[in-house]
Amino acid sequence: MQRRPANMGSKETLQEGKADEALAQGAPAPAPIQYATMAFCIIGIVGTLMVYAVLQERIMTMPYGEEGVHFSASLFIVLINRVITCTTAAATTVVRKEDIRPAAPLYCYVLVSLSNVVATTCQYEALKYVSFPVQTLAKCAKMIPVMVWGLIILGKRYNSKDYLLTLVVTLGCAVFMGTGATKSKRAKAGGSDSIYGLMLMCGYLGFDGFTSTFQEKLFKNYKMSTSNQILYVTLSSSCFALFGLLSAGQLFPALAFVTKYPECLREMLMLSVAATLSQNFISFTVKRFGALFFATVMTTRQLLSILLSCVLFAHPITWSQWGGTAMVFGSLYYKAFAGKSKDSSSSTSSDASKASAIGALPTGSGGNGQP
């Protein structure tokens, strides 16, 4: 009987250990596993954010009950969203055995939180006055305030190509808004509802641009995990939303509304869960595949959201508006794939900031680009 060398098992174990170590250090996975993981990320991001988009439009624009009553307390949705996200971030921090103490001065989290709450409230309120396709196209112009705040806060510099792409996106949005219907189904006939809605979207873009830029500054200046930032930003956001609801006298009417129409509360909870899940998919995708892949997925998701909204909520879109849409998304895809010519060996935080600069990161849940 032939004996097996005594050290054979140890050699095999050593080889397996080296393979595992290589994978852990970022070595390419086998092609089938890589493609399966990419498909998992695409389905996860697109699926959760499409659910989020549909529920957002449903809650803010469609009536409830036989009386046909609309829900109006946008801050109540923000409150539920932030409480769920804060609870999830706290649980994640405990499970990962991370330091639960603030990694930065509390006022830093408060600044991010305040700007995020204002941005998200503007986003929800805008749906009362402009259609979802208009809102989504306006979000694509996020690169404008991100560049402005980048110049002011981080001292960044941008090349002529960045400014040209920004101009094309802006023109595409202008063509879309100037050549067809833009009003929400909830808006009153006549009047200047669309103008007010566009002002709200400008507020959203300005505050959201500050949020993502200041988040990037915090990651650079302080050693903090994503969970740590989300935890304290959403905790602050929950306090702001609760204070806003109480001071405006909207908390108890909102509670009465969701008690009378429990399907509204169910949809808010589903929206919040979808937002929280999407953030996990986003973080994993940016870490595993980088900003280029993530930006491409997010651009596709925004286009699919417009198409789905047009089908489900019967938004009329003219041919010239489709032309404006093509200008916007064509520029975003070019911006994303232009990154192939650059060095792809950047860090995770750099990937996240690049994705934010592309204008692909959603916002809403209160940290690191959540919806």
Secondary structure, DSSP 8 states (H G I E B T S, - for coil): -----TTHHHHHHHHHHHHHHHHHTT----HHHHHHHHHHHHHHHHHHHHHHHHHHHHHHHS-BTTTTB----HHHHHHHHHHHHHHHHHHHHHHTT---S-SS-HHHHHHHHHHHHHHHHHHHHHTTTB-HHHHHHHHGGGHHHHHHHIIIII-----HHHHHHHHHHHHHHHHHHHSS--B-TTS-SSTTHHHHHHHHHHHHHHHHHHHHHHHHHHHHHS---HHHHHHHHHHHHHHHHHHHHHHTT-HHHHHHHHHH-HHHHHHHHHHHHHHHHHHHHHHHHHHHHHHHHHHHHHHHHHHHHHHHHHHHH-----HHHHHHHHHHHHHHHHHHHGGGGS-----HHHHHHHHHHHT-----SSSSS--
